[in-house]
Amino acid sequence: MNPIQLTLLIFAVMLLLMALRTPIAIAMFIAGVTGYVLKAGWLPLASFLNTQAFARFASYDLSVIPLFILMGNFATQGGISRALFQFAAAVMARFKGGLAMAAVMACAAFGAICGSSVATAATITQVALPEMRQHGYSGRLATGTLAAGGTLGILIPPSVPLVIYAILTEQNIAKLFAAAMVPGLIAMLGYMVAISVYVRWVPGQAPEHEEVPKLTLQALSGIAPIAIVFIIVFGGIYGGKFTPTEGAAVGAAATFVAALLKREITWPKFKLCFLATAETSAMIFLIFLGADLMNAALALTQVPAQLAGVVQGWGLPPLLVVAAVLLFYVVLGAVMDELSMILLTIPIFFPMIMGLDFGMPKESVAIWFGIMVLMTVGFGMLAPPVGLNVYVVNSMAKDVPIAESYRGVMPFLVSDTLRTLLLLFFPPISLWMVKLIG
């Protein structure tokens, strides 16, 4: 069996197992075992497995993942989301579609201490969906807005997928977080513009007039905890006071204190935070193992290295190559979640991209490409036929057909496309804050 045939077999085994609803980590693991045994035999595989788990999980940098997840769980269970939405509603409700814009703002603010797209969508939906429906928003716009807003949980730092990208590519996590700030804010503003245009072009999706809640001192004080946590965590990281891992630990502790001060976190909720963190972290780490074995099998075929050489030999414009990779991510997002995509593909695509000449330092290329991947991964959270965020939000809106929710995300997918093209053709947008912090 030649290397190309073996590579195709590895991917075929993985996709077949996924179609049979095998967990993605196990599907990658079995596909990797198949390829490794066919290429090298059982004894080399046993030797590889003997050391791989320890080699992967002994990394100190990996501890940042459960800490940021714990931080998000404390925020979710601590009632912080309600205060965020109330403040945003007081600011935005005077505009047509204002409550939908407020939901987007609340998602962005919550994402600044969460790092998970699904958690952001689910948490803000619990608060915002009843309010939006009560005020006369259509199920299509309400669920579409909340599903799209949830993607801000990974676009605005801290972002678990961005942390994983940093670990895989050996890049500075703090610099990647800095690079994601401006694109994340552009995403938020783009979604708000999409809402403004949509409610004017499609009548009946939002009320003509809404009651405007007053911006009170209580509403302002409600967002103080999240602002303080954000300043402590990212001010400390960029001020050189602690590393991203230490910042995640400080952030988790600060978010827990904020939840205690709001008096909404109980002992059962406290235990649930750690249980949910353990389950999510275990899932991510198992995907790490599965992806490591599959990538090791692919490396034995030498196809990834040959692919990089072939692409460089074609002499295509570098931006065209990146655009093709991003388009592949959009397609792959129909069958895989964002973490699995990053873990499986970055070891293949990253060397290929780093071998191209973009007229920038290699570190800048690595950071910019990471942001482009992150933006495209967010697209996959919305696009049919999967769109995990759409499923999560729709499951909480029992009276809204899933088809209506998919129609509701279409304006936001247009916004995502325009933003991705902007960042693709103008890399300095993603890099200027990195240069600012030195």
Beta strands, then each sheet from edge to edge (+ up, - down):
end
